[in-house]
Structure formats: structure tokens, C-alpha cells
Amino acid sequence: DSIRAPTATVIRLHVAVGSAVSEGDPLVVVEAMKMEMPLRAPRDGRIKAVHCREGELVPAAALLVELE
């Protein structure tokens, strides 16, 4: 599974590689058009990879977090 975002700025990263998450947990908070949007875990799992950092501008559909 992967978490992707619209064109936005990453303002908060709630997870790191190896973190255990439950369905609905916030993983990343992005800001687009002056609105904050939390991106949440679609299922229980463990974070396999994080492909973003706080303050980074990410393009639409950029891969931000991978679950295993």
C-alpha cells in the first residue's frame, strides 16, 4: 500500500520507518490551498518507507509513505 498526496507542502510527519500504525492513524499532514489535510493509514501495518520530509513541496500523486 502507498500513501499519495495532491500537490502540497508536507507540514507534519507523524511516522518513521518501522512504526506500527492502525487503520485511520494520521501518517502525514499536508497543506494545499491553505487547508491542512491529514493523510491516514488505510489499514493496520508497519511503515516500510517514508519518501518525504517536513517542509518539502511534493507534486501531485507523489509517493509519500509505503506500508508493509
C-alpha positions as CSV (number, residue, x, y, z in Angstrom):
1,D,0.0,0.0,0.0
2,S,1.1,3.5,-0.6
3,I,0.0,7.0,0.5
4,R,0.0,9.7,-2.1
5,A,-1.0,13.4,-1.9
6,P,-2.2,16.3,-4.1
7,T,0.4,19.0,-4.9
8,A,1.1,20.2,-1.4
9,T,3.6,21.0,1.3
10,V,4.4,18.4,3.9
11,I,3.9,20.2,7.2
12,R,3.9,17.3,9.7
13,L,5.3,13.8,9.5
14,H,3.8,11.5,12.2
15,V,5.7,8.3,11.4
16,A,9.1,6.8,10.8
17,V,10.3,3.6,9.1
18,G,9.4,0.7,11.3
19,S,6.5,2.5,13.1
20,A,3.4,0.3,13.7
21,V,0.2,2.0,12.6
22,S,-3.5,1.2,12.9
23,E,-6.2,2.0,10.3
24,G,-7.1,5.7,10.5
25,D,-3.9,6.8,12.2
26,P,-2.5,10.1,10.8
27,L,0.7,9.5,8.8
28,V,1.4,12.8,7.1
29,V,-0.3,16.2,7.3
30,V,0.0,18.3,4.1
31,E,-1.2,21.8,3.2
32,A,-2.7,22.7,-0.1
33,M,-4.6,25.9,-0.9
34,K,-4.2,27.0,2.8
35,M,-6.0,23.8,4.0
36,E,-4.4,21.2,6.2
37,M,-5.2,17.6,5.1
38,P,-4.2,14.6,7.2
39,L,-3.3,11.5,5.2
40,R,-4.3,8.5,7.2
41,A,-3.4,4.8,7.2
42,P,-5.8,2.8,5.0
43,R,-5.1,-0.3,7.2
44,D,-3.1,-1.7,10.1
45,G,0.5,-2.3,9.2
46,R,4.1,-1.1,9.6
47,I,5.8,1.7,7.8
48,K,8.1,0.3,5.1
49,A,9.4,3.6,3.7
50,V,9.0,7.4,4.1
51,H,9.7,9.4,0.9
52,C,9.1,12.9,2.1
53,R,10.3,15.3,4.8
54,E,8.7,18.3,6.6
55,G,8.7,21.5,4.6
56,E,9.0,19.7,1.3
57,L,6.7,20.6,-1.6
58,V,5.5,17.4,-3.2
59,P,3.9,17.1,-6.7
60,A,0.5,15.5,-7.2
61,A,0.5,11.8,-6.8
62,A,4.0,11.7,-5.3
63,L,4.6,8.6,-3.2
64,L,4.9,9.8,0.4
65,V,4.7,6.7,2.6
66,E,4.7,2.9,2.0
67,L,3.1,0.3,4.3
68,E,4.1,-3.3,4.6
